[in-house]
């Protein structure tokens, strides 16, 4: 997806969701999209680095949300639940 798609999507979100909500969504989704891009661009098996990449993503989400455990733990829990499903 090109930058024009993301620019349009962000424009729509700014209209329909308060700016605080948009910023929170971006702080959570940008790290996840980064991992997905790495997997998409890699020639290697994605499982080899997926776990470490998701742990780095969790740390970045925590940092993006100010390091407040109450803010980031719900998102960490979602990531952990999905990673557990991948390993079972």
N, C-alpha and C positions, 0 to 999 in steps of 0.2 A: 504494500500500500504506500502510495506516494505521500509526500509532505502536504500536498494540496488536500488529500483526504483528511489527514489529521487536523489540518488547519480548519477545514469545514466542520469537522466533528467537534472540535473545541469551541468554535463559534456557536454551534447549536447548543452545546452544553451551557455556555455562558448565558444564553438567552433563557434557557429553561430551568436551570439550577442556579441557586445563589453561588456567587463566586467562591465562597468558602468551600462549598460542596465540590466544585470543580477542582479546586486546588487539592483537596483531600483525595479525590479520585485519581488525579495525576500522580500524586505522591505515592500512591499504592500501585498503580498500573504500570508506570514507566519502568520500574525495576523488573516486573514480570515480563513485559514486552521485550526487554533487553535479553532475558534468558531465552525466550522463544526465538529471537533473531539469531542468537548464537547457535541454537540447535538447528535452525533452518539453514544456516550458512556452513555448518560443519560437515565434513566428509566422514568423520568418525561416528561411532555409535553414540547416540545422545545420552544413554544411561551412564556412560563412563564419567561424565562430568556434571550430570543433571543434579545429583544430590548436593554437591558442593556449590553449584551455581544457585540453587534454591536457598541454601543457607546464607549465601552472600546477599541474595535478594531479600531475605527476611531481615538481615542486619540493616540493609539500606532502607527498607520500609520503616523499621524502628527509628532510624536516624531521621528520616524524612518527617516522621510524626512527632519529632521532638524528644524521643527517648522515653516517653511516658508509657509505661507498661500497659495501662488501661486502654491506651489508644491503639497500640499495635498488636496486642495479644489476640484479639479476635481474628485478625488477618493471618497471623502466624498459625493459629489453630486450623484455619481453613487450608493453608499450605501443607501443614503436617498431615492432616487427614487425607489429602489427595496424594501425598507422597507415600503414605502407608498403603493406600489402595494400589499404587503402582508396584509396590514390593511384594504384594500378596498374590 
